Amino acid sequence: MRSGKLLLACTFVIMATGCTGHPTSGDQSPGAARTRPYAPPPSSASPQMTASVRKAAAHFSTVYQSRRFSASWDLLDPLAKKHIPRKTWVKVHDNCHGETTGSMRSIKSVTVFGHAAIVTETIKGATSQLRTIEVVFNYVNGRWGYSPSDLSIYQHGSISADIAAARTAGYCTGRNKPLP
């Protein structure tokens, strides 16, 4: 009986909030306007925006592939820069560069969602095996910046501990995934 009441209560909450999880207006008719306390989703990206993400991703890849890690730090998004000091980024990447360093990369697709974009790249490494990865870029302060997938790799209190964490997570050469 108790689970029946709980199910009924949950059903009521779902009906009251609608599929979005936000309360709707009083009129529940299909064509009724709904009030939402958030902005509507952004419109689809323009070809110029998609091209600018592609250009930023290609530039980051070129700089990173050439092992210019200090310059690649400049191309991070502001949140990443806030959490990863330049010295840490450079030292970790100098000592534990991802398997994609020195490999052939090409951008397969770019999908933009407002101020974020997912860039899908194909990588052909030393083993000639073709792989696909997805990386994120964020648009902040008038430019697209690379957003590492795992900021925690750089938060262990010392460079040697950060490198050890990257190795353990499988981000170093010879393992299964590129360094974030």
C-alpha positions as CSV (number, residue, x, y, z in Angstrom):
1,M,0.0,0.0,0.0
2,R,2.8,2.4,0.9
3,S,4.6,1.9,-2.5
4,G,1.3,2.5,-4.2
5,K,1.0,5.9,-2.5
6,L,4.6,6.7,-3.4
7,L,4.0,5.8,-7.0
8,L,0.9,8.0,-7.1
9,A,2.9,10.9,-5.5
10,C,5.7,10.5,-8.1
11,T,3.2,10.4,-10.9
12,F,1.6,13.6,-9.7
13,V,5.0,15.4,-9.5
14,I,5.8,14.3,-13.1
15,M,2.4,15.5,-14.3
16,A,2.7,18.8,-12.5
17,T,6.2,19.5,-13.8
18,G,5.9,18.1,-17.4
19,C,8.7,16.4,-19.1
20,T,11.1,19.3,-18.6
21,G,11.1,19.0,-14.8
22,H,9.9,22.6,-14.6
23,P,6.4,23.7,-13.5
24,T,4.1,24.4,-16.4
25,S,1.4,27.0,-16.7
26,G,-2.1,26.2,-15.4
27,D,-3.5,25.4,-18.9
28,Q,-2.5,21.9,-19.8
29,S,-4.0,21.8,-23.4
30,P,-1.5,20.7,-26.1
31,G,-1.2,24.1,-27.7
32,A,-0.9,26.0,-24.4
33,A,2.1,28.2,-23.7
34,R,4.3,27.0,-20.9
35,T,6.3,29.2,-18.6
36,R,9.9,28.1,-18.1
37,P,12.5,29.7,-15.8
38,Y,15.2,29.1,-18.3
39,A,16.3,30.3,-21.7
40,P,15.1,28.5,-24.8
41,P,17.6,26.2,-26.5
42,P,19.9,28.0,-28.9
43,S,19.1,28.0,-32.6
44,S,21.3,25.8,-34.8
45,A,24.8,26.9,-35.5
46,S,25.6,29.1,-38.5
47,P,28.1,27.8,-41.0
48,Q,30.4,30.6,-39.9
49,M,30.3,29.4,-36.2
50,T,30.9,25.8,-37.2
51,A,33.8,27.0,-39.4
52,S,35.3,29.0,-36.5
53,V,35.1,25.9,-34.2
54,R,36.8,23.8,-36.8
55,K,39.5,26.4,-37.2
56,A,40.1,26.6,-33.4
57,A,40.2,22.8,-33.2
58,A,42.7,22.5,-36.1
59,H,44.9,25.2,-34.6
60,F,44.9,23.5,-31.1
61,S,45.7,20.2,-32.7
62,T,48.6,21.6,-34.7
63,V,50.1,23.3,-31.7
64,Y,49.6,20.3,-29.5
65,Q,50.9,17.8,-32.1
66,S,54.1,19.9,-32.5
67,R,54.6,19.6,-28.7
68,R,54.3,23.3,-28.1
69,F,52.5,22.7,-24.8
70,S,53.0,26.2,-23.4
71,A,51.3,27.6,-26.5
72,S,48.6,24.9,-26.3
73,W,47.8,26.1,-22.7
74,D,47.0,29.5,-24.2
75,L,44.3,27.8,-26.3
76,L,42.4,26.3,-23.3
77,D,39.1,27.7,-22.3
78,P,39.1,30.0,-19.2
79,L,37.8,27.4,-16.8
80,A,40.5,25.0,-17.7
81,K,43.2,27.7,-17.3
82,K,41.7,28.5,-13.9
83,H,42.1,24.9,-12.7
84,I,45.4,24.0,-14.5
85,P,48.4,26.3,-14.1
86,R,50.5,26.7,-17.2
87,K,53.5,25.1,-15.5
88,T,51.5,22.0,-14.6
89,W,50.0,21.6,-18.0
90,V,53.4,21.9,-19.7
91,K,55.2,19.6,-17.3
92,V,52.5,16.9,-17.4
93,H,52.3,16.9,-21.2
94,D,56.1,17.0,-21.6
95,N,56.4,13.9,-19.4
96,C,53.3,12.1,-20.3
97,H,52.2,13.1,-23.7
98,G,49.2,11.4,-25.1
99,E,49.4,8.7,-27.7
100,T,48.0,11.2,-30.2
101,T,51.1,13.4,-30.1
102,G,52.9,12.9,-33.4
103,S,49.9,11.0,-34.9
104,M,47.8,12.1,-37.9
105,R,44.6,13.7,-36.8
106,S,41.7,15.0,-39.0
107,I,38.4,16.6,-38.0
108,K,35.5,14.4,-39.0
109,S,32.7,16.6,-37.8
110,V,31.7,19.6,-35.6
111,T,28.5,19.8,-33.7
112,V,27.7,23.2,-32.0
113,F,25.3,23.6,-29.1
114,G,25.1,27.3,-28.3
115,H,28.4,28.1,-26.6
116,A,29.8,24.6,-26.7
117,A,30.9,22.3,-29.5
118,I,31.9,18.7,-29.9
119,V,34.6,18.1,-32.4
120,T,34.9,14.5,-33.6
121,E,38.4,13.7,-34.9
122,T,39.9,10.6,-36.4
123,I,43.4,9.6,-35.3
124,K,45.9,7.4,-37.2
125,G,48.7,6.5,-34.8
126,A,51.9,4.6,-35.2
127,T,50.0,1.3,-35.3
128,S,48.1,2.5,-38.4
129,Q,44.9,1.8,-36.5
130,L,42.2,4.5,-37.2
131,R,40.4,5.7,-34.0
132,T,37.7,8.3,-33.4
133,I,37.7,10.7,-30.4
134,E,35.5,13.5,-29.4
135,V,36.8,16.7,-27.8
136,V,34.9,19.7,-26.4
137,F,35.5,23.4,-27.2
138,N,33.7,26.2,-25.3
139,Y,33.0,29.7,-26.6
140,V,34.1,32.3,-24.0
141,N,35.2,35.9,-24.3
142,G,34.9,35.9,-28.1
143,R,36.9,32.8,-28.8
144,W,36.7,29.0,-28.8
145,G,38.9,27.3,-26.3
146,Y,39.7,23.6,-25.7
147,S,38.1,22.0,-22.7
148,P,40.0,19.0,-21.3
149,S,37.8,16.1,-20.5
150,D,39.3,15.4,-17.1
151,L,40.5,18.4,-15.0
152,S,41.1,16.1,-12.0
153,I,44.3,14.7,-13.7
154,Y,46.0,18.1,-12.9
155,Q,44.8,18.4,-9.3
156,H,47.1,16.0,-7.3
157,G,49.3,18.6,-5.6
158,S,52.5,17.9,-7.5
159,I,53.6,17.4,-11.1
160,S,54.9,13.9,-10.4
161,A,51.5,12.9,-8.8
162,D,49.6,14.4,-11.8
163,I,51.8,12.4,-14.2
164,A,51.3,9.3,-12.2
165,A,47.5,9.9,-12.2
166,A,47.5,10.4,-16.0
167,R,49.5,7.1,-16.5
168,T,47.1,5.3,-14.1
169,A,44.1,6.6,-16.0
170,G,45.6,5.4,-19.3
171,Y,46.3,8.8,-20.8
172,C,50.0,8.2,-21.6
173,T,51.7,6.8,-24.7
174,G,51.0,3.2,-25.4
175,R,47.7,3.2,-23.6
176,N,44.1,3.5,-24.7
177,K,43.2,7.1,-24.7
178,P,44.6,10.6,-25.5
179,L,45.6,12.9,-22.7
180,P,42.8,15.3,-21.8
